[in-house]
Amino acid sequence: MRRKKTTVPDSGSLELKERPPRAGEVRKHLWGEAMFFSPQPMPSWAPKAGRMAAGEVMAVNETYMDIGQSNYGKAFQVQLGIGMLMGVFWVFFLVQVLDGFLLEHRDGYDHSYYYYFLQSGEGTYATLGSIFLILAGIILYAILYTTFRKSRQRPLRLNRQRREVCFFPKGSDEPVICPWEEVVAWTALSTGSTGTNLIKSLTFGMALPYANGEKYWLLHQKVSLVNQAQEAWETMRRYMDEGPECWPRPMPPETRATFDAERRKRHEMYRRGEKSWFRSRRGDIGYSRLSMVWFYFYNLFCFWKFPYWVAEWDQKYSMKPMPASIDAWSAPLPEEQWTKPSPELLKEKAELEQFYREERGTIHDFYRQRHADGMAV
């Protein structure tokens, strides 16, 4: 089988140095196309007040925000791994149960069913056991690898008052600081090949320039929808360019108390809501009997609170702390020393926000007219 060709665009394929992009530009690259959010960082949707929680936000205050990896999502990773193992086990078990019935019927019921149950799996126990152990080893390796890899990395730090970004290139303990308005961010649609099939993927990418301006440090994150890339971008942009009412807030760490809180919330929703076996309306997941049955079945199938216990263990291996030089760089400054947004950014942002207001007004007028027409009828 051919190795899958990479579909992640790099700075060379996007020609960042040869043709500096502009926010809002759509550019073709070797495997597809990319839409840029920056440089001169622009809102990717109409700005709205309200603090959104973000799992990648580790710390946020008046001076800086850290973007990295907490233990958020670790419980789901463990649940996914356990679900795969249990799925393999139960498929094998049910096949063996059925095969035992068939053997018993063909043999004329000369022995007990337990005898035929054991006979049905004879000769395959070693092979299936080896497959199960190999799969368990791969899952365990993935869980441990992501935890210890995180503990060897440092977060990306955005300094709001200096309007700068600090990053640590892979394998280096030397910090690099670059201006916020020179950071290039994009979402890219790419197409790759396995040799027989074409695969399309979406990524959110960032290119942070080194001090010499000759090359970039690249970050890539796979996303399922363009909205996910926008949310990742807006998490950073809103902190740097909007007021405190729009800053994201860190997602609390996952613990066994997280599971208890979710279970209490679902019970309360179910107790207060209209009882039914199934409801498909958005926000009604906790009201239906079927959803409550699924919640308990899924969590029992995945060993109840065990994934959250693993998440608590993962929280002990946090990302590497910042060096003393960056702690000093992150100290608060008097307001008169804050770096101001460039006039070009303020001008382009004002024009874009005006466009969003006009567009929102047009849509509002459209639906208001539709409502009036419906009332007239």
Backbone torsions as a table, in degrees:
resi	resn	phi	psi	omega
1	MET	NA	138.3	177.7
2	ARG	-72.8	146.9	175.0
3	ARG	-72.3	139.0	-179.4
4	LYS	-66.3	131.4	179.1
5	LYS	-72.6	137.1	179.8
6	THR	-63.1	142.7	-179.0
7	THR	-120.8	17.9	-179.8
8	VAL	-93.2	118.0	-179.2
9	PRO	-70.0	140.3	177.0
10	ASP	-109.1	-180.0	-176.4
11	SER	-64.2	-28.8	178.7
12	GLY	-68.9	-46.3	-178.7
13	SER	-67.9	-27.6	178.0
14	LEU	-88.0	-8.2	177.4
15	GLU	54.0	51.3	-176.2
16	LEU	-67.4	-36.9	-179.1
17	LYS	-82.8	-39.9	-177.1
18	GLU	-70.0	-40.9	179.6
19	ARG	-131.5	84.7	-178.5
20	PRO	-53.2	127.6	-177.5
21	PRO	-77.7	170.1	173.8
22	ARG	-124.0	149.1	177.7
23	ALA	-59.6	132.6	-178.2
24	GLY	94.9	-10.7	-178.7
25	GLU	-75.9	141.9	172.5
26	VAL	-110.3	123.7	-173.5
27	ARG	-127.8	135.7	174.8
28	LYS	-75.4	144.2	171.2
29	HIS	-133.0	-175.8	-169.9
30	LEU	-57.5	-35.7	-174.2
31	TRP	-112.0	0.7	-179.0
32	GLY	171.6	-130.8	178.9
33	GLU	-146.3	158.4	-177.9
34	ALA	-133.3	142.4	174.8
35	MET	-111.6	128.8	-172.9
36	PHE	-96.2	138.4	173.3
37	PHE	-97.2	-20.2	-177.2
38	SER	-158.5	170.8	17.2
39	PRO	-74.6	-179.7	-164.8
40	GLN	52.0	69.3	-165.8
41	PRO	-56.2	122.4	-177.3
42	MET	-111.1	150.2	172.9
43	PRO	-61.4	138.9	178.8
44	SER	-95.5	-2.3	171.4
45	TRP	-155.3	174.5	-178.7
46	ALA	-63.2	124.2	-178.8
47	PRO	-60.6	134.7	177.8
48	LYS	-130.9	142.9	176.4
49	ALA	-71.9	157.2	178.8
50	GLY	122.5	134.8	-176.6
51	ARG	-93.3	120.8	178.3
52	MET	-96.5	142.6	177.0
53	ALA	-82.3	139.4	-178.8
54	ALA	-134.2	127.2	-177.1
55	GLY	-66.7	-24.7	-178.7
56	GLU	-85.5	-8.4	178.8
57	VAL	-82.7	118.4	-178.1
58	MET	-96.4	-33.0	179.6
59	ALA	-155.9	144.1	177.8
60	VAL	-148.8	134.7	176.3
61	ASN	-151.5	-167.5	-175.6
62	GLU	-67.7	-18.9	-174.0
63	THR	-106.7	-45.7	-174.4
64	TYR	-144.1	164.4	173.8
65	MET	-135.0	134.4	178.2
66	ASP	-102.5	129.3	176.0
67	ILE	-110.4	121.6	-178.3
68	GLY	-163.6	-142.0	-176.3
69	GLN	-130.3	118.1	173.7
70	SER	-99.6	-159.2	177.4
71	ASN	-91.9	8.2	178.7
72	TYR	-65.1	125.7	-177.7
73	GLY	96.2	-8.6	-179.2
74	LYS	-67.7	-40.2	179.6
75	ALA	-61.0	-39.8	178.8
76	PHE	-66.0	-38.0	177.6
77	GLN	-60.3	-42.6	179.1
78	VAL	-68.3	-42.6	177.9
79	GLN	-59.5	-40.4	179.2
80	LEU	-63.2	-43.8	179.2
81	GLY	-64.6	-45.5	178.7
82	ILE	-63.9	-40.7	178.9
83	GLY	-58.9	-41.2	177.9
84	MET	-63.9	-45.5	-179.7
85	LEU	-63.4	-46.1	-178.8
86	MET	-67.2	-34.2	177.2
87	GLY	-62.6	-44.9	178.0
88	VAL	-62.4	-43.3	-178.6
89	PHE	-61.9	-47.8	-175.6
90	TRP	-71.8	-32.2	175.0
91	VAL	-63.0	-46.9	178.1
92	PHE	-61.6	-43.2	-178.0
93	PHE	-63.0	-44.9	-178.3
94	LEU	-68.8	-36.1	175.7
95	VAL	-63.1	-40.4	-180.0
96	GLN	-68.1	-37.7	176.8
97	VAL	-60.8	-46.6	179.8
98	LEU	-65.0	-42.2	180.0
99	ASP	-64.0	-35.5	177.5
100	GLY	-63.4	-41.1	176.9
101	PHE	-62.4	-41.5	-179.1
102	LEU	-66.2	-41.9	178.0
103	LEU	-63.2	-42.1	-180.0
104	GLU	-61.3	-40.7	-179.1
105	HIS	-68.6	-43.3	-178.3
106	ARG	-68.0	-30.0	-176.3
107	ASP	-88.4	-0.1	177.1
108	GLY	77.1	23.2	175.4
109	TYR	60.4	39.1	-179.5
110	ASP	-75.5	-20.7	-179.1
111	HIS	-129.4	174.5	178.1
112	SER	-71.7	159.5	-179.9
113	TYR	-62.3	-35.3	-179.7
114	TYR	-58.7	-36.6	177.9
115	TYR	-62.5	-45.5	-179.1
116	TYR	-71.2	-30.9	177.7
117	PHE	-62.4	-43.2	178.1
118	LEU	-70.3	-36.5	-180.0
119	GLN	-64.5	-34.4	-175.2
120	SER	-65.5	-27.1	-178.9
121	GLY	-102.0	2.1	-177.4
122	GLU	-63.5	132.2	-179.4
123	GLY	92.7	-13.5	-179.1
124	THR	-115.1	-9.4	-176.7
125	TYR	-59.7	-44.4	-177.2
126	ALA	-64.7	-44.2	-178.6
127	THR	-65.7	-48.0	-178.9
128	LEU	-67.4	-37.2	177.2
129	GLY	-63.1	-39.1	178.2
130	SER	-65.1	-42.9	178.3
131	ILE	-61.2	-43.2	-179.5
132	PHE	-62.5	-44.1	-179.0
133	LEU	-67.4	-38.9	178.6
134	ILE	-63.9	-44.8	178.6
135	LEU	-62.6	-42.0	178.0
136	ALA	-62.9	-38.9	178.5
137	GLY	-65.0	-40.1	178.6
138	ILE	-64.0	-43.4	-179.6
139	ILE	-65.9	-43.8	178.6
140	LEU	-62.3	-40.4	178.7
141	TYR	-62.3	-43.0	-179.2
142	ALA	-63.3	-41.0	-179.8
143	ILE	-64.9	-47.1	-178.8
144	LEU	-69.9	-39.1	-177.8
145	TYR	-62.2	-45.8	-179.2
146	THR	-65.4	-34.3	178.1
147	THR	-67.2	-50.6	-176.2
148	PHE	-74.2	-28.6	174.9
149	ARG	-65.2	-41.7	177.6
150	LYS	-60.0	-39.9	-176.2
151	SER	-69.9	-13.0	178.9
152	ARG	-98.8	2.2	-177.2
153	GLN	-113.3	161.5	174.3
154	ARG	-113.6	151.1	-179.8
155	PRO	-73.6	167.3	171.5
156	LEU	-85.3	127.4	-177.4
157	ARG	-112.0	125.5	177.1
158	LEU	-104.9	120.2	179.4
159	ASN	-98.4	110.1	-175.6
160	ARG	-70.0	-39.1	-175.0
161	GLN	-74.2	-35.6	177.3
162	ARG	-88.5	-13.9	-175.3
163	ARG	54.5	52.7	179.0
164	GLU	-136.3	162.4	179.7
165	VAL	-125.9	134.6	177.5
166	CYS	-109.9	130.7	176.8
167	PHE	-139.2	160.9	179.5
168	PHE	-121.3	110.2	177.6
169	PRO	-55.7	153.2	-177.3
170	LYS	-56.9	129.1	178.1
171	GLY	80.2	7.3	-177.8
172	SER	-121.2	144.9	174.2
173	ASP	-104.1	6.6	178.9
174	GLU	-92.1	120.2	-178.7
175	PRO	-73.3	149.3	173.9
176	VAL	-123.0	133.3	-178.1
177	ILE	-118.3	132.0	-179.6
178	CYS	-134.3	156.4	178.1
179	PRO	-67.6	139.5	-179.7
180	TRP	-59.1	-41.1	-175.0
181	GLU	-74.3	-7.5	176.5
182	GLU	-98.2	-4.9	177.3
183	VAL	-68.3	133.2	178.7
184	VAL	-103.2	128.0	179.4
185	ALA	-131.4	146.5	-177.5
186	TRP	-157.5	165.1	166.2
187	THR	-120.5	135.2	-172.3
188	ALA	-125.7	136.1	170.2
189	LEU	-99.4	121.0	-175.2
190	SER	-126.3	153.4	178.6
191	THR	-125.8	127.8	178.2
192	GLY	-123.9	176.1	-176.2
193	SER	-133.2	140.3	172.6
194	THR	-96.5	0.9	-174.3
195	GLY	104.3	-31.8	179.3
196	THR	-122.9	-22.4	-176.7
197	ASN	-132.2	155.0	172.9
198	LEU	-98.4	137.2	-179.4
199	ILE	-123.4	128.9	177.5
200	LYS	-103.9	141.2	-180.0
201	SER	-143.6	154.8	175.9
202	LEU	-113.8	138.3	176.3
203	THR	-134.9	151.2	168.8
204	PHE	-105.1	126.5	-175.8
205	GLY	-126.0	152.1	174.7
206	MET	-137.0	140.4	175.2
207	ALA	-122.6	117.4	-179.0
208	LEU	-107.3	122.4	-174.6
209	PRO	-74.8	142.7	171.4
210	TYR	-73.8	167.9	-175.4
211	ALA	-60.9	-33.4	-178.9
212	ASN	-77.7	-9.5	178.4
213	GLY	71.9	8.3	-175.8
214	GLU	-90.9	-23.5	-178.4
215	LYS	-148.5	169.8	-177.0
216	TYR	-121.1	152.9	167.5
217	TRP	-99.8	127.2	-171.1
218	LEU	-104.7	139.9	171.7
219	LEU	-123.5	137.3	178.0
220	HIS	-132.8	142.5	177.4
221	GLN	-139.8	123.6	178.0
222	LYS	-71.8	138.0	178.2
223	VAL	-131.7	159.0	179.2
224	SER	-91.4	-32.1	-177.0
225	LEU	-133.8	157.0	175.6
226	VAL	-60.8	-33.3	179.3
227	ASN	-58.9	-34.3	178.6
228	GLN	-66.8	-38.6	176.6
229	ALA	-65.8	-40.7	177.8
230	GLN	-62.1	-42.0	179.6
231	GLU	-63.8	-41.8	178.1
232	ALA	-61.6	-41.3	179.5
233	TRP	-68.8	-46.7	-177.2
234	GLU	-65.0	-27.4	175.0
235	THR	-55.1	-43.3	-179.3
236	MET	-82.5	-46.2	-174.3
237	ARG	-63.8	-40.3	-177.7
238	ARG	-66.0	-34.4	176.9
239	TYR	-66.8	-42.7	-175.0
240	MET	-76.6	-31.6	-168.7
241	ASP	-121.1	-3.2	-179.0
242	GLU	-119.8	173.7	-179.2
243	GLY	-76.3	170.4	-177.5
244	PRO	-57.3	-27.9	-179.3
245	GLU	-66.8	-15.0	-179.3
246	CYS	-106.5	-2.6	-177.4
247	TRP	-68.1	141.6	174.9
248	PRO	-71.0	161.1	177.4
249	ARG	-121.7	148.2	-179.4
250	PRO	-64.7	143.6	172.6
251	MET	-76.7	131.8	179.9
252	PRO	-62.3	148.9	-179.2
253	PRO	-63.5	149.9	178.8
254	GLU	-81.7	130.0	176.5
255	THR	-140.6	179.0	175.4
256	ARG	-63.8	-26.3	175.3
257	ALA	-66.9	-27.3	176.0
258	THR	-62.0	-43.8	178.1
259	PHE	-63.7	-44.1	179.6
260	ASP	-61.6	-40.9	-180.0
261	ALA	-65.5	-40.3	178.8
262	GLU	-65.0	-40.2	-179.9
263	ARG	-66.3	-41.6	178.3
264	ARG	-64.0	-40.2	179.9
265	LYS	-62.6	-43.1	179.6
266	ARG	-66.0	-40.3	177.8
267	HIS	-62.1	-42.2	-179.7
268	GLU	-66.1	-41.6	177.4
269	MET	-62.5	-42.3	-178.9
270	TYR	-68.2	-39.6	-178.1
271	ARG	-65.6	-39.5	-176.8
272	ARG	-82.5	-24.3	-172.1
273	GLY	-83.7	171.0	175.8
274	GLU	-74.0	129.8	-175.2
275	LYS	-79.1	130.4	176.3
276	SER	-157.1	160.4	-179.7
277	TRP	-76.7	-32.5	-179.1
278	PHE	-151.3	136.0	174.9
279	ARG	-139.1	132.2	-175.6
280	SER	-103.5	-0.1	-178.7
281	ARG	-73.2	144.7	-178.0
282	ARG	-60.9	136.6	177.8
283	GLY	87.1	-1.5	-176.8
284	ASP	-102.2	15.4	-173.4
285	ILE	-60.4	-33.8	-177.6
286	GLY	-82.9	-3.5	-175.1
287	TYR	-89.7	-31.7	-171.5
288	SER	-82.9	149.6	176.4
289	ARG	-64.7	-37.5	-178.5
290	LEU	-63.2	-40.0	-179.4
291	SER	-68.3	-34.3	177.4
292	MET	-68.7	-39.9	177.1
293	VAL	-62.5	-43.5	179.9
294	TRP	-64.1	-38.9	-179.7
295	PHE	-59.2	-46.1	-178.5
296	TYR	-72.9	-39.9	179.4
297	PHE	-62.6	-47.2	-178.0
298	TYR	-60.5	-45.0	-176.8
299	ASN	-73.7	-35.2	174.9
300	LEU	-66.7	-39.4	179.1
301	PHE	-62.1	-32.5	-177.7
302	CYS	-101.4	25.3	172.9
303	PHE	71.9	35.7	169.3
304	TRP	54.7	-111.5	-174.9
305	LYS	-91.3	-0.3	-176.6
306	PHE	-56.9	-44.1	178.4
307	PRO	-58.7	-33.8	179.3
308	TYR	-75.4	-28.6	173.0
309	TRP	-65.6	-40.6	175.8
310	VAL	-63.0	-38.7	177.9
311	ALA	-62.9	-38.1	176.0
312	GLU	-63.6	-40.7	176.9
313	TRP	-63.5	-42.1	-179.8
314	ASP	-62.1	-33.8	-178.6
315	GLN	-62.9	-23.7	179.4
316	LYS	-70.0	-22.4	-180.0
317	TYR	-102.5	72.2	-178.8
318	SER	-77.4	170.9	179.5
319	MET	-66.3	158.5	-177.4
320	LYS	-61.6	141.9	178.2
321	PRO	-71.4	160.7	178.6
322	MET	-74.9	147.5	176.1
323	PRO	-69.5	166.1	-176.1
324	ALA	-60.6	-34.5	-179.2
325	SER	-63.3	-36.6	-179.8
326	ILE	-79.2	-30.9	173.3
327	ASP	-61.9	-39.8	177.2
328	ALA	-67.8	-40.0	177.1
329	TRP	-63.6	-27.4	-177.6
330	SER	-89.0	-0.1	-179.6
331	ALA	-67.4	145.0	-179.6
332	PRO	-60.7	147.3	178.1
333	LEU	-112.6	153.0	170.2
334	PRO	-59.3	145.1	-173.3
335	GLU	-58.3	-32.3	-179.5
336	GLU	-68.8	-13.9	178.3
337	GLN	-98.0	-0.4	179.3
338	TRP	-64.8	142.9	175.3
339	THR	-78.3	131.2	-177.8
340	LYS	-92.2	151.3	173.7
341	PRO	-60.0	148.9	-179.4
342	SER	-68.0	150.0	177.4
343	PRO	-57.3	-35.8	-179.9
344	GLU	-63.5	-41.8	179.5
345	LEU	-65.0	-45.5	-178.8
346	LEU	-61.7	-39.1	-179.3
347	LYS	-66.6	-48.5	-178.6
348	GLU	-67.2	-37.0	178.9
349	LYS	-65.9	-40.3	178.4
350	ALA	-62.7	-40.1	179.0
351	GLU	-65.9	-41.2	-179.6
352	LEU	-68.2	-41.5	178.5
353	GLU	-64.4	-35.5	175.3
354	GLN	-63.5	-41.1	177.2
355	PHE	-61.4	-44.2	178.8
356	TYR	-62.1	-40.7	179.2
357	ARG	-63.7	-43.2	179.2
358	GLU	-65.8	-40.4	179.4
359	GLU	-65.3	-42.8	178.9
360	ARG	-64.2	-38.0	177.2
361	GLY	-65.8	-38.9	178.1
362	THR	-63.6	-43.9	179.2
363	ILE	-65.2	-41.3	179.0
364	HIS	-61.9	-43.5	178.9
365	ASP	-64.2	-37.2	179.9
366	PHE	-61.7	-48.9	-178.4
367	TYR	-70.8	-33.1	176.7
368	ARG	-64.6	-39.8	178.1
369	GLN	-67.3	-40.1	177.6
370	ARG	-60.5	-42.1	179.2
371	HIS	-64.3	-43.2	179.7
372	ALA	-63.7	-41.4	178.4
373	ASP	-62.8	-39.5	179.6
374	GLY	-67.5	-38.4	177.8
375	MET	-66.9	-36.2	179.3
376	ALA	-65.0	-38.3	178.6
377	VAL	-65.0	NA	NA
